[in-house]
Amino acid sequence: MGKVSVAIIGLNGFLGKPVLEAINSGKFDDKLQFPIKALTRKEQPSTDKIQYITTDISDETVSSIGESLKGTEVIVELVKADPTLFGVIEKVVAEVKPKLFVPSQFGTDLIQVDDYAPGFLALKTQHSANVRKLGVKVVDVITSLFAVPGAFLYEIVGAVGIDPTTNTIVQRGDASSKFSISKLEDIGLSVVSLITLPISELPDTVRVQSQVISFQDVYDRYEKDHNVKLTVKEKYTKEEALAELKSKYAAGFEFKDFLFYLQAIAAQGVDKGLYFSEVHNELVNPGEKYWKWGKF
Ligand SMILES: NC(=O)c1ccc[n+]([C@@H]2O[C@H](COP(=O)([O-])OP(=O)(O)OC[C@H]3O[C@@H](n4cnc5c(N)ncnc54)[C@H](OP(=O)(O)O)[C@@H]3O)[C@@H](O)[C@H]2O)c1
């Protein structure tokens, strides 16, 4: 397989830095065609490996972006999940016609959730479907919950029911119930490894995880890090959590409820969206050939 030409879109969220670090790591130099094109609204100086292209992403810039990405084989989208932005990027993809598109999924396995909570985050599912309709291979990279020191699962802990203002827990499902987590460095490396593989070997959904942990692991970690004792304030079974999810969700998606949705989904257990019986860690990092998976 020759070296692959790549563009990445959206650099200043959670995933830009780890993907750029993976590109710059040297681990995939024999498989990547440099420079990688990196689209961002924030100007910065290019390097041998990264050519930054400063641009807005809007209907007005579709054709100029299409022109600058001409001939690109792989487009990786790291942008925020936004229907307008997704729509514009679909137009860019239609112009560039890459061989592979990795959309901004990076979270819940929405196809699994669709079985019991139809339409959850449908904008992401729809986005992947729209690009597939263009005849472009799409690989949804599913990571479950991000574990980010200073942020998700360390300080932003609503997805396990912790209220940091009162040091209380609203427990949904068993404290021992398990879910997958991904460290950002692992996601960056997984994405870059994945796009260097022969496209014919790639499934439509690639699930990766750094580790499987439990709600209790997050409670313990939080107590230790913050030197506090958490008290369980309310307890619900996973069935009650599911009923609450369905009724809240039926009333319409509310961003303020997002961490609750994640907790209710995580409580459902294996192959329900956030804990996977089948992961593709060996596809992207066989025998930890490229890196060691991170730990919570
Ligand atoms: N599993 C989890 O726990 C978890 C947690 C958080 C996020 N996620 C997922 O990870 C993905 C990235 O989320 P994020 O929170 O990192 O996103 P974000 O910070 O909101 O945005 C990421 C980047 O998207 C680009 N962008 C945003 N709005 C734009 C606009 N109007 N026009 C052009 N570019 C725009 C920007 O790139 P530039 O600044 O370079 O222009 C921005 O830095 C999403 O799919 C999200 O759902 C998952």
Ligand as a Chemical Component Dictionary entry (heavy atoms), coordinates in Angstrom:
data_LIG
# 
_chem_comp.id                   LIG 
_chem_comp.type                 NON-POLYMER 
_chem_comp.pdbx_formal_charge   0 
_chem_comp.three_letter_code    LIG 
# 
loop_
_chem_comp_atom.comp_id 
_chem_comp_atom.atom_id 
_chem_comp_atom.alt_atom_id 
_chem_comp_atom.type_symbol 
_chem_comp_atom.charge 
_chem_comp_atom.model_Cartn_x 
_chem_comp_atom.model_Cartn_y 
_chem_comp_atom.model_Cartn_z 
_chem_comp_atom.pdbx_ordinal 
LIG N1  N1  N 0  -17.204 10.392 24.145 1  
LIG C1  C1  C 0  -17.085 11.491 24.847 2  
LIG O1  O1  O 0  -17.016 11.448 26.091 3  
LIG C2  C2  C 0  -16.994 12.819 24.128 4  
LIG C3  C3  C 0  -16.725 13.975 24.860 5  
LIG C4  C4  C 0  -16.606 15.171 24.148 6  
LIG C5  C5  C 0  -16.771 15.208 22.779 7  
LIG N2  N2  N 1  -17.049 14.046 22.109 8  
LIG C6  C6  C 0  -17.205 14.048 20.649 9  
LIG O2  O2  O 0  -15.964 14.438 20.060 10 
LIG C7  C7  C 0  -16.210 15.204 18.874 11 
LIG C8  C8  C 0  -15.487 16.550 18.994 12 
LIG O3  O3  O 0  -16.101 17.259 20.054 13 
LIG P1  P1  P 0  -15.382 18.525 20.746 14 
LIG O4  O4  O 0  -16.098 18.765 22.043 15 
LIG O5  O5  O -1 -13.924 18.362 20.741 16 
LIG O6  O6  O 0  -15.799 19.667 19.716 17 
LIG P2  P2  P 0  -15.625 21.252 19.843 18 
LIG O7  O7  O 0  -14.538 21.570 20.819 19 
LIG O8  O8  O 0  -16.945 21.884 20.064 20 
LIG O9  O9  O 0  -15.166 21.622 18.373 21 
LIG C9  C9  C 0  -14.047 21.009 17.777 22 
LIG C10 C10 C 0  -13.572 21.818 16.625 23 
LIG O10 O10 O 0  -14.592 21.896 15.632 24 
LIG C11 C11 C 0  -14.333 23.029 14.840 25 
LIG N3  N3  N 0  -15.562 23.831 14.749 26 
LIG C12 C12 C 0  -16.493 24.018 15.681 27 
LIG N4  N4  N 0  -17.453 24.844 15.239 28 
LIG C13 C13 C 0  -17.115 25.183 13.982 29 
LIG C14 C14 C 0  -17.698 26.001 12.989 30 
LIG N5  N5  N 0  -18.863 26.632 13.177 31 
LIG N6  N6  N 0  -17.070 26.125 11.812 32 
LIG C15 C15 C 0  -15.897 25.477 11.607 33 
LIG N7  N7  N 0  -15.294 24.681 12.501 34 
LIG C16 C16 C 0  -15.900 24.540 13.677 35 
LIG C17 C17 C 0  -13.276 23.865 15.534 36 
LIG O11 O11 O 0  -12.029 23.666 14.920 37 
LIG P3  P3  P 0  -10.972 24.896 14.767 38 
LIG O12 O12 O 0  -10.936 25.549 16.113 39 
LIG O13 O13 O 0  -9.711  24.235 14.392 40 
LIG O14 O14 O 0  -11.530 25.779 13.706 41 
LIG C18 C18 C 0  -13.284 23.279 16.927 42 
LIG O15 O15 O 0  -12.076 23.430 17.601 43 
LIG C19 C19 C 0  -17.731 15.324 18.758 44 
LIG O16 O16 O 0  -18.210 14.325 17.919 45 
LIG C20 C20 C 0  -18.208 15.074 20.172 46 
LIG O17 O17 O 0  -19.524 14.569 20.226 47 
LIG C21 C21 C 0  -17.156 12.863 22.764 48 
# 
loop_
_chem_comp_bond.comp_id 
_chem_comp_bond.atom_id_1 
_chem_comp_bond.atom_id_2 
_chem_comp_bond.value_order 
_chem_comp_bond.pdbx_ordinal 
LIG N1  C1  SING 1  
LIG C1  O1  DOUB 2  
LIG C1  C2  SING 3  
LIG C2  C3  SING 4  
LIG C2  C21 DOUB 5  
LIG C3  C4  DOUB 6  
LIG C4  C5  SING 7  
LIG C5  N2  DOUB 8  
LIG N2  C6  SING 9  
LIG N2  C21 SING 10 
LIG C6  O2  SING 11 
LIG C6  C20 SING 12 
LIG O2  C7  SING 13 
LIG C7  C8  SING 14 
LIG C7  C19 SING 15 
LIG C8  O3  SING 16 
LIG O3  P1  SING 17 
LIG P1  O4  DOUB 18 
LIG P1  O5  SING 19 
LIG P1  O6  SING 20 
LIG O6  P2  SING 21 
LIG P2  O7  DOUB 22 
LIG P2  O8  SING 23 
LIG P2  O9  SING 24 
LIG O9  C9  SING 25 
LIG C9  C10 SING 26 
LIG C10 O10 SING 27 
LIG C10 C18 SING 28 
LIG O10 C11 SING 29 
LIG C11 N3  SING 30 
LIG C11 C17 SING 31 
LIG N3  C12 SING 32 
LIG N3  C16 SING 33 
LIG C12 N4  DOUB 34 
LIG N4  C13 SING 35 
LIG C13 C14 SING 36 
LIG C13 C16 DOUB 37 
LIG C14 N5  SING 38 
LIG C14 N6  DOUB 39 
LIG N6  C15 SING 40 
LIG C15 N7  DOUB 41 
LIG N7  C16 SING 42 
LIG C17 O11 SING 43 
LIG C17 C18 SING 44 
LIG O11 P3  SING 45 
LIG P3  O12 DOUB 46 
LIG P3  O13 SING 47 
LIG P3  O14 SING 48 
LIG C18 O15 SING 49 
LIG C19 O16 SING 50 
LIG C19 C20 SING 51 
LIG C20 O17 SING 52 
# 
